Amino acid sequence: MSTTEVQLCSRCKTEPSVTVSRKEPFCSQCFIRFITGKQRKAMAAEKFKIQFSKDPKKEHILFPCSFGASSLVLLDILLCLMNEQNSNPRGQVGFHLSVVYLDDSSFEKHDTVITDVINAVKEKYQTQNLPVTFEVVDMDGFFEDSENLRKISVNLDDYQTHIQPLSQSEHSFALSQLLQALPNRASRHDILQIVKAQLIQSHIIKSYNSSDSDSETPISTVLYAHNMTTMANEVLSLTVKGRGAEIHKLLTDSVLTLPISSTQTAQLGILHPLKDITSTEIQTYLTLLSLTELELKHKNQPTLMNKQKTINEIVNEYYKDVDVDHTGNIISTVVSTGGKLGDPLTLKKNDGSNESSTEQCIICHTSINGNPSPDKWLSAISYTSKLPPLTDLQKQSYSEWVESCKPSVNEENHEPPSQDQNQTQAQTGKLCYGCIVTVGGVKKADQDGFVWPVVTKERYDVDDVLKEFSLD
């Protein structure tokens, strides 16, 4: 009679294994220690450690948390670390943690309520004894500065970007209106990522400008819960979207110089503590610690055809197909390859370029690199000339179209009125390739169009005005 041999954990050599990760068997405790060790290594700096001074200056960490799988794992690790530090009677927790959730409930449906999830987290980890705060930020607040709202359009004849002020009746605008104007789910996902990034940046700036900044240290570090699979997904997705210049920022733990005002900048540390952990390992961690009940669940989506999916969804399915043995070899190769990409602006300077400044995209604020610029490159490779109707069938179809579109069609030129007729007084701006594709897909007949907060050249800071009148 044969008995099944129990496989022991390869780390402790005593406990039976409950999971296999990277071809190595783990017991539950060793696996949890393996995952938390990744975070401890990423946050090994002295500024995150327990403080023993009487009046310690705590590091202020911002954690944008979606309460999805990866976010819950990092939140669990951080709160357990804070409880561990707080248990020392002679010391104090080394950092203050601000957990921020970007609320998308106005356009995205969830099976659970975010306030219930936050309350459950507070109860589980006893956060009343910890220097941690939870805040829900409404994503519709992105359009609260109505003075800066402009309508952006791209002329597909020459790919020039036009910026128009809104009418008085259009100054009230919601994010859901913008999403409805976008042509597909891929464009909506792309814009939402930009909105989230800029909301996080605005939240950081407010921490420096708030009135109680003397009693609380401004945010100096941002933690992102991107795991290795998510990063590999973004490497390919950003490449397909024409946003490859942003890959280095996604994969790199770095120090970012953030402009706070016209005269002040701040050094902001960016960390990705879960960048060496795959999504399969994330799910295993959640299961072992029974954390799935805290996950903010989205309502089930109907089955979609490929053309209805976002680029990220298609890339995610690709990784599932190629990483069948869950070793993460292909995923880690993509991430390590993407990690070799540098900042295009830095590379340009290292090459001896004389350019002292680079224009920024007015939507995503990414530096526009390359010669020629995206609009000129697209104009050079695109054929946008119009042909008149030639056959009798084409002429008949064109006549019917003209009748249906009157009086908006110029029959003499066999074409609709130029997009520039209403843009003679409009300003021009610069868009990166990715944003040209997104804005160019918005239907011009749409009532709202593409509305975005843009700081135009009409508005100057005092310092900018003084610079114009200064004598060299």
N, C-alpha and C positions, 0 to 999 in steps of 0.2 A: 504494500500500500504506500503510495507516494504522497508526500506532503509538500505543499507549496512553500518554497523558501522565501522568507521575508527579507526584502532588500533593506539594508541599513543606510542611514544618512551618511553621505561621504564626508561630512564635516565633523560631526560629533562621534560618529562610529558606534553610537549606542541606541539611539531612537530609530524606530522604523520610518522609512521615507514615506512622504505623503504626496510628493510631486517631483517631477523631473524637469529641470531647467538647464538648457545648454548642455544636455547629455549628462547632467550631474544630478543624482538623487538627493533630495533635501527632506529633513523633517520640518515640521511647521515652525519651530522656534529658530532653527538655523536659516530657513528661507526668509523669515521676517527680519532677522539680523542682517542677512545678505542685502536685502532691499534697503533697509534703513541706513546701512553702511554707505550706500551710494550718496544719500543726502548728507550724512555727516562729513563725507569727504569733500563734497561741494561747498559746504559751509564750515570749513575747518578753521577759518580765520578767527583771530582773537576777538574781534568785535562781536561775534555771535555767541561767545562762550559766557558762562556764568560770571556775574560780577560780584566782587567782595568789597568794593569801596562803599563808603557811607552814602555818597551822592553820585551814583553811577550815571553816565550818559548812555542811555540805551540806543542801540541801533534801531532805526525805524524801517521796518520791512513792509512793503506792499505786496500782497498776494492776490492777483486777479483770479478768482475762483469760479468755475462754472458749475461746480458740484457734480461734475461727471466723474468717470472712473479715475482718471489720472489726478484730477484735482482733489478727490477724496483721499487718495493714497498720500499725496504730499501734505494735505491738511492733517491727516492722522499722524504722520511722522512729526510734523512741526509741533502739534499740540502735545503729543507724548513727550517730546524733547523739552517743551516749556514746563510741563508738570514735573519732569525729572529734575530740572534745574530748580524749580520752586520748592521741591522737597528738601533741599539743603537748607538747614536752619541758619547757616551763617552767610548764605549768598542770596543773590537776587537774579531773576531771569535776565539774561543778557540782551534781549531785544524786545521791542514792541512790534506786534503783528497786526496789520490792518488787512482784513479780509474783505475784498470788494467783489460784489456780484453785479454784473451788468444785466439789468432786467429787460428781457425781450418779450415779456408776456403780452405786449400790445399787438404783436404780429406772430408770435410763436406759441403754440398750445402745449401745455405740460399736464401730465397726469397727477403731479404733486404740486403743492404750493410752496414757494421758496421760503416764506416765513416759517412754515412748519418744519422744513428741513433745517433751517438755521437754529430754531429752538431745540430740535432733537440733538444737534451737534453740541450746543451749549450744555445741555443736560448730560450728555454722555461724557464729556471731557471736563465738566465742572469749570467752565471758563470764567466764572465770576471771581476766581482766585488768580487769574492770569492777566497780564497786560496785552489783551487781545480785544479788538473791536470788529464788529461785522457791520457792513454798510451795503445797502441795495441802491444802485444808481440806475435811474430810469434812462434807457437809451434814447428816448424821445427828447431828452434834454440836450442832445447834440445840436438841435436846431433852435435852442432858446435865444441865442443871440441873433435876433431877427435883422439887426442893422447890417450884418455881414452876409446875409443870404443873397445869392446871385443865381441866375439861371445860366447854365453852361451848355453850349452846343458845339458840335464839331461839324464843320463843312466838309462833306465827304468828297468834294471836288479837289480840294487842296490840303485837307486835313488840318486847317487852321482852327484854333479854339477861340470861341467868342463868349464873352461874359456880359450879361445884361442884368441890370437891376430889376427887382420884382416890382410889380404894381402894388399900390397900397393895400389892395384886397388880398394879395398873395403872401403877406408877411407872416401869416400864421401857417406853419408847415410842420408836418409830422413825418417821422421816419417811415411809417407804413405807406405814406403817399409816394415817397421816393422808390420804395421796393416795388410798388405796383407799376411804376413807370418803366422799370427795367425789363428787358425782353425775355429773360430766362432765369432759372434757378442758379446757374453758374455765376451770372452777373450779380445776382442778389447776394450770394455767399461772398463774392469778392468784395463788394462794397461793405458788407457787414463787418468783415475783418478789418477794413480801414477805419470804420466808425469806432470799433472797439479799441483799436490801438490809439486813436486820437482822444477818446474818452479817458483812457488810462493816463495819457500824458497830461490832460487837463486836470485830472484828479491830483496828480503829483504836483503840478504848478500851484494848485490851490493850497496844498500843505505848506508851501513856502510863503504864500501871501496871506494866510489866515491870521486873524487877530491874536490867536492863542499860541502862536509859534514859539513864544518864549518859554511856555510851560511844556511843550512837546516838540521833540526833535523832528524836523522835516524829513520826509521820505528820502532815504539814501540808497536803498536796495530794492530791486523788484525781482520776485521769484516767479518763474513760469513753470507750469506743470507739464510741459510738453515731454512726452516719452520718445524713445528712439523711433518707434513706428510712426508717430505723428510727424516727427522731423523728417523722416525719409519720405513720407507722403508729401510734405510741403516742398521738399527739394524738387521733385518731379512736377508737382502742381504749379509752383511758381515759375518753373522753366517753361511749361506749356502756356501759361498766362502772359508770358513776356515780362515777368517780374524777376528775372534771374539775379538782378543786382541786389535784391533783398535777402538772398540766401545766406550771405555771410552774417547778417544781423540775427537771423533765426538760430544759427548753429553755434554762435560764439558767445562764451561768457566774457563780457567785456565791461568797460567803463564808458558810459555814454555822456557826452556833454549836452545838457538840456538847457535851452534858453528859457529863463524864468521871466525876464523883462528885457527892455532895450539895453539895460546896463548890467544885468546880472545873469550868470549862468550857474548851473549846478552839476556836480559830478555824480552820476547815477550808476550804481553797479547793477549789472544784468546777470542773473544766474539761472541755470536750467538743471536743478538737482536730479531730475529723473531722465536725463538724456541718454544714460547707458542702460535703461530698462525698457524691455519690449512691452507691447500691449498685452500679450499673453501672460507675462509675469505680473502685470498690473491686475488683471482679472483674478489670478491666483491669490494675490495678496488680499484683495477684497473678499474673496470667498473664505480664506482661512480666518480672517478677523470678523466675518459677518458684517461687513460694512455696506453691502449692496442695498440694504434697506434705507440708507441715508442718501442714496443716489437720486438726483433730480432727473426724473424720467420724462422723456418727450413722448407725445402721443404717436402711436404707430403710423408710419407713412405707408400709403398704398404702394404696390409694386410699380416701379418706374422703368420705362425703356431707357436705353443708354443715352439717347439724345436729350432726355429729361433730367439726367443726373448732373450733379456738379462735377468739375474736374477732379476734386478731392475724393469724391465717392468712387469714381472710376479707378483712380490710382489705388485707393484702398482695396478694392476688389482684386486688382492686379497683384498686390502684395500677398493677399490671402491665397491666391492661386500658386504663386511661386514659392512661398514659404510654408510648404505643406508639413515639414517636419518640425516647425516651430523653433528652429535653432537661431533664427534671426541673422544668419550669415549674410544674406543678400541685403537685408535692411541695414545692417551695420556697415556694409561696404558702401551703400549709397550715402549714408550719413558721413562716413569718413572721407569719401570723395568730395562731397559738398563742403565739408569743413576746410578743404584746401583752397576754396575760393576766397579771395580777399575783397576788401572794400574797393570798388572801382575808382572812387575819388582818391584814395590813398595810393593805389597802383598808378594812377595818372600822374600824381605828384612825384612818385618814385621814378617814373620814366622821364622826368625832366620837363614836364609840361609847364608852360608859362601861364596857364589859366589860373587866376587867383580865386575865382569863384565859379560855382556851377549852379545853373538854374534849377529850381525845384518844381516838381509837379504841383499844381494848385489844388489837387485833390488828395493824393496820398503823401505829399511832401517828400517823396523820394527824389534824390538828386538825379537829374537828367544828364546822363553821360553819353558819349559817343558823337562821332562826327561822320555823317550828318546826323541831325537830331531826328527823333522818331517821325515827326510830321513830314520833314523833307524826304526821309527815306521811303515812307509810304507813298508819297507823291511820285517818287522816281520809279517805283515798281508797279504802280497802279495805272490802269487805263480807265479814265472816267469820262471820256468824250461821249456824246450822245449821237446816235444815228437817227435820221428821219425815217418815217415809215416808207417802205419801198413797194411792197406788193399790195394788191387790192385788199387782201384780208387784213394786212397790217394797218392800212389807211382807214378801213372801216372800224377796226378795233380802236384805233386812236381817236377817231371822231366820236365814238360812243364814250370813250374815257373823258374827252374834252367836255362833252355835254354834262356828264355826271359831276365834273369838278368845277364848273363855272361858279363864280367869276374868278377863281383863283389860278387859272391857267392862262399862260400867254400863248395864244394859238399861233401867232406869227413865228415864234422861235421854236415851236413844236416841243415846248418843255414847260414845266411848272415854273413859277417865279423863283428867282434865285434866293437861296437861303440868306444872302447878304442884304436883301431889300430892307429887312427889319433890323439889320445889325450895323447900319452905317455909323451909328453913334456908339456901338458897343465896343468894349475894351477887348483886347486880345490877351491870351495867357498861354502857358505852356503845360502840356500834359505828357506823361510818360506813355510808352507804348501800351501798357496794360490798361490805363485809364482811357486812352483814345478808343480802344476796342469796346470798352464798357459803355462810354458815353455815346459813341457812334451808333450803338445798337438801340438807343432810346428813340422811339418814334416821335418825330417832330410834331405830329398831329395831336400828341398827347397833351391834355390840358395843363398838367403840371410840369412836364419835362424833367430835366435833371437839375434839381436845386441843391446847392451846396454852400456852406459858409466859406466865403473867400475874403481874405483881407486884401483889398484892392489898393492900388496906388493912390486912390483918392484920399485915403486916411493915413496920416503920418503921425508918428510920435514926435514929441517935442524935440528930442535929440536929432531926429531926422531933419526937421525943419532948420534947426540951428546949423547942422552940417552943410546945408545948401547955401547958407549965408556966411560961412566961415571963409576966411582968406588964407590961402596956402602960402 
